[in-house]
Amino acid sequence: MSEYQHIINNRRLIGGERSQLMAISPMKHVWAREYWNQMRANNWNPEEVDLSRDVPCYRNELTEEERNMFDKALAFLSNLDGIQLHNLTDNIAQHVTSPEVKMVLTRQAYEEALHVDSYSVLAEAISADPMAIYMTFMRDEILARKNEYITRQSAKLKDDGSPRSYALAVVANVALEGIYFYSGFLSFFGLAKRGKMLGAADMIRFIMRDEVVHKNFFATQFDTLKQENPEVFVDPIFWADAVEILKAAVELETDWGVYITNGVLGFTPQVVGDYIKHLGNDAAALLGMEPIYPGVKNPCEWVDKFSQINKDETNFFEGKVKSYQVGTLGW
């Protein structure tokens, strides 16, 4: 077997030799198998979630302000997973030359499609006009600008597969999976904490568990890029650009969160802002960076436990796969 070991050892996350031979065991990027197994173990379907109580709750128990918050949160979340699905398949995957990592990307793309389907199930079960939810961005300039910004940022990698560009795209994906979804998630959980829209919150719990794995998957790619492309990370301008990506995500998501909550359920601008800044600090820490907002505390600590799928489950807010080191074969 020793005559083949160089094929595996020469693999790189990006910029390596391309082959359609899916020989993934043994593998170079051993952490990819852990993410693959974790994603498979987390498998779920939207039909598992009981939404029967949510329909009368939406119509009869929510205030007008709460319905507006619910609808706006659902509108963006359903848009964002579609944006991310296309980002993975059209932009990210084309540059990845490690077959085991590309397998995980394919699984993630499936999960983003599953989330699109799940938000459709929510909209079609609860809303009298599902298309009005999907197409909110055509009437709401704030949502339109947010979607356009994220789409434009995702497309930057399309024609530039340089290690620096890919590393910044990874930072942007950590922001997408770890910041941009979360004022929407907070809105759903805020309602459920008060006994409202409990089925929708269950759906979000499944989706959120997936998104946390996706965020950690990209953070582990970042660690691998540090090993395989160290020249990128000695440039202080690179780190400044990475900080700006995270700060832009925090600012955009804070503005959106303040706009859709509008003080409902005690979600004041201060609460929403500090919560999103806390997520920005978490994303920075995951990438080995200093806090962007030193001293900011999480005003919504209840979300961590409230978002767990059941009380016996290990908290899925734990860190990324630890064994991210790139393996080298020596048969």
Residue, then its C-alpha position, 0 to 999 in steps of 0.5 A: m500500500s505504501e506506493y499509494q500513500h503519497i496520493i493521500n498525503n498530498r491532499r489539500l483542502i483547496g489547491g490540491e490535486r483533483s480526482q473524482l476517485m472517492a477513496i476516503s478511508p484512509m483520509k488526510h483530513v480526518w476531522a471530516r469523518e467526524y462531521w459527516n458522522q455527526m450530521r448523519a446522527n442528527n438526521w431529522n425531517p420537518e414532518e416530525v414536528d407537530l404544528s397543529r397547535d401553532v395555527p390557532c395560536y398564530r391567529n388567536e393568541l399572538t398580538e399584531e406586533e408578535r405576528n409581524m415579528f414572527d412573519k419577518a423572522l420567518a421571511f429572512l430565515s427562509n431566504l437565508d437558507g436558500i442563499q446559503l444552499h447556492n453559496l455552497t454549491d456554486n461558490i464554495a464547493q468548486h474550490v475544495t479539492s479534499p474529497e472527504v471535505k467535499m462529502v461534508l459540504t454535500r451533506q451540508a447543502y442537503e441540510e440547507a435544502l432541508h431547512v428551506d423545506s422546513y421553513s416552507v412547511l412552517a409558512e404553509a401550515i401557519s400563514a394564510d398567504p405563504m407567498a407573502i412570507y417568501m416574497t417579503f423582500m420585494r416589499d421590505e427594503i430593509l430585508a432586500r438590502k440585507n439579502e443583497y449584501i449577503t448574496r454579494q459577499s457570498a459571490k466574491l469567491k466565485d471567480d477567485g479561489s486563492p487561499r486568502s479569498y477562500a479563508l475570508a469566505v470561511v470567515a463569512n460562512v462562520a458569520l452566516e451560520g453563527i450570527y445572521f440566523y440568530s435574531g430570527f431564532l431569538s424571536f421564535f424562542g422568545l415566543a415559545k418561552r411564553g408558551k406560544m408557537l411551540g411547534a415552530a420553536d421545535m422546528i427551529r431547535f432542529i435547524m439551529r442544531d444543524e447550523v451550529v455544526h455547520k459553523n464549527f465545520f467551517a471553523t475547522q476548515f479555518d484551522t486547516l487553512k492555517q496549517e496548509n496556507p500559513e502565508v495567508f495568516v501572517d498578514p495583518i491586513f488579512w486579520a483586519d479584513a476578517v474582523e470587518i466581516l464579523k463586525a459587518a455581520v453583527e451590525l447588519e443582524t443587530d439592525w434587522g433584529v431591532y427592526i423585527t422585534n421592535g421591543v416586543l417581549g422585552f427585546t429592547p435594542q440594548v438586549v438585541g444588540d448585546y446578544i448579537k455582539h456576544l455572538g460576534n465575540d463567539a465567532a471571533a473566538l472560534l476563529g482564534m481571534e480576540p473579542i471584537y466587543p470586549g466586555v459585552k455579556n450575553p443578555c439571553e443566556w436562557v437561549d442555550k438551554f432553551s434551544q436544546i432538543n431535549k433535556d437529556e441531550t448534550n448541549f450542542f453549543e460545544g466547540k468544534v471538532k477537536s481533532y482538526q489536525v491534518g493527518t499524514l499517512g505512514w503505512 
